[in-house]
Amino acid sequence: MLIKSSTALRSDYTSVSNLAHETGDPIYITKNGEGDLVVMSTDAFDKREERLEQRARVLEAEARRLMSEESFTTDDVREMLKKKYAHA
């Protein structure tokens, strides 16, 4: 876990920014010794958001499966796609 003070962020933004880009990890910013903010590169944030969205989709699919909604195996889907694109 990377931790920097708000003073470090104010006085040396460039090094904090470089650290975030180099490591890809979030940097916890403290204010008066207490946690205040989390800073991360936009690339790391986008990747994190993508993983969270994927996880949410998997959980939603699992919930539907548990509620006995119709589901398909990979073989089922492969066969449906073959039929759909057979005439293309």
Legacy VTK file of the C-alpha trace (Angstrom):
# vtk DataFile Version 3.0
C-alpha trace
ASCII
DATASET POLYDATA
POINTS 88 float
0.000 0.000 0.000
1.366 3.371 -1.029
0.732 6.219 1.381
1.604 9.889 0.914
0.664 12.969 2.876
-1.455 15.749 1.439
1.611 17.962 1.868
3.582 15.672 -0.455
0.767 15.844 -2.983
0.666 19.647 -2.852
4.414 20.216 -2.881
5.492 17.453 -5.279
2.537 16.520 -7.452
4.788 15.320 -10.276
6.489 12.612 -8.213
3.135 11.385 -6.839
1.730 11.308 -10.380
4.798 9.452 -11.678
4.534 6.933 -8.830
0.877 6.277 -9.651
1.688 5.713 -13.326
4.770 3.568 -12.677
3.177 1.250 -10.123
-0.423 1.201 -11.347
-1.406 1.076 -7.677
-3.667 3.469 -5.798
-1.919 5.969 -3.550
-3.589 6.747 -0.246
-3.378 10.410 0.695
-3.467 11.325 4.362
-4.488 14.586 5.977
-3.369 15.192 9.548
-2.374 11.527 9.777
-5.803 10.207 8.768
-6.886 8.720 5.457
-8.456 11.338 3.205
-8.191 10.484 -0.510
-7.086 7.795 -2.918
-5.263 8.807 -6.096
-4.601 6.559 -9.070
-3.742 6.850 -12.743
-6.629 6.964 -15.171
-5.385 3.755 -16.820
-5.438 1.922 -13.481
-8.870 3.376 -12.714
-10.284 2.300 -16.085
-8.926 -1.242 -15.648
-10.367 -1.393 -12.132
-13.774 -0.242 -13.347
-13.712 -2.804 -16.155
-12.939 -5.620 -13.693
-15.739 -4.467 -11.390
-18.222 -4.361 -14.285
-17.193 -7.853 -15.400
-17.586 -9.139 -11.857
-21.036 -7.549 -11.613
-22.104 -9.204 -14.878
-20.920 -12.604 -13.634
-22.793 -12.141 -10.358
-25.934 -11.085 -12.243
-25.707 -14.144 -14.508
-25.202 -16.399 -11.500
-28.247 -14.886 -9.786
-30.333 -15.521 -12.918
-29.053 -19.101 -13.068
-29.986 -19.666 -9.440
-33.490 -18.341 -10.176
-33.773 -21.071 -12.832
-33.741 -18.761 -15.828
-32.899 -20.403 -19.112
-29.170 -20.831 -19.568
-26.952 -22.126 -22.352
-23.779 -24.163 -22.430
-20.906 -23.120 -24.650
-21.847 -25.958 -26.994
-25.419 -24.594 -27.186
-24.147 -21.114 -28.042
-21.679 -22.458 -30.592
-24.480 -24.374 -32.321
-26.793 -21.336 -32.308
-24.041 -19.204 -33.872
-23.332 -21.822 -36.538
-27.023 -21.858 -37.480
-27.288 -18.088 -37.466
-24.246 -17.526 -39.667
-24.571 -20.601 -41.900
-26.070 -18.497 -44.662
-23.731 -15.528 -44.339
LINES 1 89
88 0 1 2 3 4 5 6 7 8 9 10 11 12 13 14 15 16 17 18 19 20 21 22 23 24 25 26 27 28 29 30 31 32 33 34 35 36 37 38 39 40 41 42 43 44 45 46 47 48 49 50 51 52 53 54 55 56 57 58 59 60 61 62 63 64 65 66 67 68 69 70 71 72 73 74 75 76 77 78 79 80 81 82 83 84 85 86 87
